[in-house]
Amino acid sequence: MAGRMARTFIDSRLTPLVVVASMLLGIFAILATPREEEPQIIVPMMDVFVQMPGAGVKEVEERVTIPMEKKLMEIPGVEYVYSTSSPGLSFAVVRFTVGEDEEKSIVKLYNKMYANFDLIPPGASTPLIKPRSIDDVPILSLTLWSDRVDGFTLRRIAAQLDDQLKDIQDVSETRLLGGERRQVRILLDPARLAAYHLAPGTVVQALTATNQELRAGSFSRENREVLVDTARFLERPDEVGRVVVAASNGRPVYLRDVARILDGPEEPRSYVLFGVG
């Protein structure tokens, strides 16, 4: 059977025409098929955050995450729900079917969540919904590494680089990862506190009252309104040390009299690893 068909095509005068027609159709298909270097694939995704301060992982999972997952899966068009429970926080990623309208998907999610506000357990916050796009991926990752300076110095250099990158046209978002942020640490001396009859809470109140900016008012001059602010946020260790926390024998007691003030990197809360080669 196969041999007869092969001989028929070999002997037929239409075979060259069929081959040429197939080639022309293939070329036409290549030229007519739309192409994109970066095709836009619509995959609506949203992040849902619910806080429950003081609750453990098990309580968050049973009282928030599981009921929320069930309600999210009821939304038409939802394909997957990924959830994570941690102490005091429930986090879920809702992914809709590819091709679903993004705006309509967001509206459906909002409507579903707000229609079930009565099911929010006591102590839990209202859901925070943040839309996510499939395009929210970094197009450039820069790693700063050195065997001569520490992570604190590298982060300060990265912060300067970050400011320059934000000035570039069409740059939407930048993010710093790793390194230690600057932190002014206050180490209270129990003996000095006792000598001045001070409690740690009193020191905290004095710092809170001092470390703030207040609007004092405004005045007009030359057809302009000038805003006046009093005080400002504490920035340097010497400013922190000059905060008055109490009075003793008619003399002010400064924070530096009852505490050590350290200016440097914060305690590491996370680590970033990278490999080469």
C-alpha positions as CSV (number, residue, x, y, z in Angstrom):
1,M,0.0,0.0,0.0
2,A,2.7,2.4,1.0
3,G,4.8,1.5,-2.0
4,R,2.0,2.1,-4.4
5,M,1.3,5.5,-2.9
6,A,5.0,6.4,-3.1
7,R,5.2,5.4,-6.8
8,T,2.0,7.4,-7.5
9,F,3.5,10.6,-6.1
10,I,6.9,10.0,-7.8
11,D,5.3,9.5,-11.2
12,S,2.6,12.2,-10.8
13,R,3.1,15.5,-12.5
14,L,1.3,17.2,-9.6
15,T,3.9,16.3,-7.1
16,P,6.2,19.3,-7.8
17,L,3.2,21.6,-7.7
18,V,2.2,20.2,-4.3
19,V,5.8,20.7,-3.0
20,V,6.0,24.3,-4.3
21,A,2.5,25.1,-2.9
22,S,3.5,23.7,0.5
23,M,6.6,25.8,0.6
24,L,4.7,28.9,-0.3
25,L,2.1,28.2,2.3
26,G,4.8,27.7,4.9
27,I,6.5,31.0,4.0
28,F,3.1,32.8,4.1
29,A,2.4,31.3,7.6
30,I,5.8,32.5,8.9
31,L,5.3,36.0,7.6
32,A,1.6,36.2,8.7
33,T,2.1,34.8,12.2
34,P,2.3,37.7,14.7
35,R,5.5,37.7,16.7
36,E,6.7,39.6,19.7
37,E,10.1,39.7,21.4
38,E,8.4,39.9,24.7
39,P,4.8,38.6,24.3
40,Q,2.3,40.1,26.8
41,I,0.8,37.2,28.7
42,I,-2.1,38.2,31.0
43,V,-2.1,36.2,34.2
44,P,-4.0,38.2,36.9
45,M,-2.4,37.7,40.3
46,M,-3.1,39.3,43.7
47,D,-1.5,39.2,47.1
48,V,-3.8,39.1,50.1
49,F,-2.5,40.0,53.6
50,V,-4.3,39.5,56.9
51,Q,-2.7,40.4,60.1
52,M,-3.5,38.8,63.5
53,P,-1.1,40.2,66.1
54,G,-0.2,37.8,68.9
55,A,-1.6,34.7,67.2
56,G,0.6,31.6,66.6
57,V,1.0,29.8,63.3
58,K,-1.6,27.2,64.1
59,E,-4.2,29.7,65.1
60,V,-3.6,31.8,62.0
61,E,-3.9,28.8,59.8
62,E,-7.1,27.5,61.3
63,R,-8.9,30.8,61.9
64,V,-7.7,32.9,58.9
65,T,-5.8,31.0,56.2
66,I,-8.0,28.0,55.7
67,P,-11.4,29.9,55.7
68,M,-9.8,32.5,53.4
69,E,-8.6,29.9,50.9
70,K,-12.1,28.4,50.7
71,K,-13.6,31.8,49.9
72,L,-10.9,32.6,47.4
73,M,-11.4,29.4,45.5
74,E,-15.1,30.2,45.1
75,I,-14.3,33.2,42.8
76,P,-14.9,32.4,39.2
77,G,-11.7,32.2,37.2
78,V,-9.4,31.5,40.1
79,E,-7.0,28.7,39.2
80,Y,-4.6,28.5,42.1
81,V,-4.3,29.8,45.7
82,Y,-1.0,29.7,47.4
83,S,-1.0,30.5,51.1
84,T,1.5,30.9,53.9
85,S,0.8,31.2,57.6
86,S,3.3,32.8,60.0
87,P,3.1,34.2,63.5
88,G,0.6,37.0,63.3
89,L,0.2,37.0,59.5
90,S,-1.6,35.1,56.8
91,F,-0.5,35.6,53.3
92,A,-2.1,34.3,50.1
93,V,-1.3,34.6,46.4
94,V,-4.4,34.3,44.2
95,R,-3.7,33.4,40.6
96,F,-6.4,33.5,37.9
97,T,-6.6,31.6,34.7
98,V,-4.4,32.8,31.9
99,G,-6.3,35.3,29.7
100,E,-8.7,36.5,32.4
101,D,-9.4,40.2,32.3
102,E,-7.1,41.8,35.0
103,E,-9.4,44.6,36.0
104,K,-12.5,42.3,36.3
105,S,-10.4,39.8,38.3
106,I,-9.4,42.5,40.8
107,V,-13.0,43.6,41.1
108,K,-14.2,40.0,41.7
109,L,-11.6,39.5,44.4
110,Y,-12.4,42.8,46.2
111,N,-16.2,42.0,46.1
112,K,-15.6,38.5,47.5
113,M,-13.5,39.7,50.3
114,Y,-15.6,42.6,51.3
115,A,-18.8,40.5,51.1
116,N,-17.4,38.3,53.8
117,F,-16.1,40.9,56.3
118,D,-18.5,39.4,58.9
119,L,-16.4,36.2,58.9
120,I,-13.2,38.0,60.0
121,P,-12.3,36.5,63.4
122,P,-11.8,38.9,66.4
123,G,-8.3,40.3,66.5
124,A,-7.7,40.0,62.7
125,S,-7.3,43.0,60.5
126,T,-9.2,43.7,57.3
127,P,-7.6,42.1,54.2
128,L,-5.0,44.1,52.4
129,I,-5.1,43.3,48.6
130,K,-2.1,44.2,46.4
131,P,-2.4,43.4,42.6
132,R,0.7,41.7,41.2
133,S,1.7,41.6,37.5
134,I,3.6,38.9,35.6
135,D,5.9,41.7,34.5
136,D,6.9,42.4,38.1
137,V,10.2,40.6,37.7
138,P,13.6,42.3,37.8
139,I,15.3,42.9,34.5
140,L,18.6,43.7,36.1
141,S,20.2,42.4,39.3
142,L,23.4,44.0,40.6
143,T,25.5,42.4,43.3
144,L,27.9,44.4,45.3
145,W,30.6,42.3,46.9
146,S,33.9,43.1,48.6
147,D,36.4,41.3,50.9
148,R,37.6,44.6,52.4
149,V,34.4,46.3,53.6
150,D,31.4,44.9,55.6
151,G,27.8,44.6,54.6
152,F,26.9,47.9,56.4
153,T,29.3,49.9,54.1
154,L,28.1,48.0,51.0
155,R,24.5,48.8,51.7
156,R,25.3,52.5,52.0
157,I,27.1,52.3,48.6
158,A,24.1,50.4,47.2
159,A,21.7,53.1,48.5
160,Q,23.6,55.8,46.6
161,L,23.5,53.6,43.5
162,D,19.8,53.0,44.0
163,D,19.2,56.8,44.0
164,Q,21.0,57.1,40.7
165,L,19.1,54.2,39.1
166,K,15.8,55.8,40.1
167,D,16.7,58.9,38.1
168,I,16.9,56.8,34.9
169,Q,13.9,57.3,32.6
170,D,11.3,54.4,32.6
171,V,12.7,52.8,35.8
172,S,9.6,51.8,37.7
173,E,10.9,50.2,40.9
174,T,14.2,49.3,42.6
175,R,14.8,47.3,45.7
176,L,17.7,46.8,48.0
177,L,18.4,43.4,49.5
178,G,20.9,42.4,52.0
179,G,23.4,44.3,54.1
180,E,22.7,46.0,57.4
181,R,20.8,49.3,57.8
182,R,22.1,52.1,59.9
183,Q,20.8,52.0,63.5
184,V,21.4,54.1,66.5
185,R,21.3,51.8,69.5
186,I,20.7,52.9,73.1
187,L,22.0,50.7,75.9
188,L,20.6,51.8,79.2
189,D,22.8,51.5,82.3
190,P,20.7,50.0,85.2
191,A,23.0,51.5,87.8
192,R,22.8,55.0,86.4
193,L,19.0,54.7,86.0
194,A,18.7,53.7,89.7
195,A,20.9,56.6,90.7
196,Y,18.6,59.1,89.1
197,H,15.4,57.2,90.1
198,L,14.5,56.6,86.5
199,A,12.5,53.8,84.8
200,P,13.1,52.6,81.3
201,G,9.6,53.7,80.3
202,T,10.3,57.3,81.3
203,V,13.3,57.3,78.9
204,V,11.2,55.8,76.1
205,Q,8.5,58.5,76.6
206,A,11.1,61.3,76.5
207,L,12.6,59.9,73.3
208,T,9.2,59.6,71.7
209,A,8.2,63.1,72.6
210,T,11.5,64.5,71.2
211,N,11.9,62.5,68.1
212,Q,9.1,64.1,66.0
213,E,8.3,67.0,63.8
214,L,5.5,69.4,64.7
215,R,3.7,71.9,62.5
216,A,4.0,75.3,64.3
217,G,1.9,77.2,61.8
218,S,2.4,79.4,58.8
219,F,2.6,83.0,57.7
220,S,2.2,84.9,54.4
221,R,4.9,86.9,52.8
222,E,5.1,88.4,49.3
223,N,2.1,86.4,48.2
224,R,3.6,83.2,49.5
225,E,2.6,81.0,52.4
226,V,5.6,79.9,54.5
227,L,5.1,76.8,56.7
228,V,6.9,76.7,60.0
229,D,8.0,73.4,61.6
230,T,9.4,73.0,65.1
231,A,12.0,70.4,66.0
232,R,12.9,67.5,63.7
233,F,13.7,63.9,63.8
234,L,16.9,62.8,65.6
235,E,19.6,61.8,63.2
236,R,23.0,61.8,64.9
237,P,24.2,60.1,68.1
238,D,25.1,63.4,69.7
239,E,21.6,64.7,69.2
240,V,20.2,61.5,70.8
241,G,22.6,61.9,73.7
242,R,21.4,65.5,74.4
243,V,17.8,64.4,74.9
244,V,16.6,65.5,78.4
245,V,15.0,62.5,80.1
246,A,14.5,63.9,83.6
247,A,15.7,66.6,86.1
248,S,17.7,66.0,89.2
249,N,18.5,68.6,91.9
250,G,17.5,71.3,89.4
251,R,19.7,70.1,86.7
252,P,18.7,68.3,83.5
253,V,19.5,64.6,83.1
254,Y,20.6,63.8,79.6
255,L,20.2,60.5,77.9
256,R,24.0,60.2,77.6
257,D,24.2,60.3,81.4
258,V,22.2,57.0,81.8
259,A,23.0,55.1,78.6
260,R,25.6,54.2,76.0
261,I,24.7,55.4,72.5
262,L,26.1,53.4,69.5
263,D,25.9,54.4,65.9
264,G,26.4,51.5,63.4
265,P,24.8,48.6,61.7
266,E,21.7,46.9,62.9
267,E,21.5,43.3,64.0
268,P,21.3,41.1,60.9
269,R,17.8,39.9,60.3
270,S,18.4,38.1,57.0
271,Y,21.3,37.0,54.8
272,V,21.7,37.2,51.0
273,L,23.9,34.5,49.3
274,F,25.2,34.6,45.8
275,G,27.4,32.3,43.7
276,V,29.8,32.8,40.8
277,G,31.0,30.6,38.1
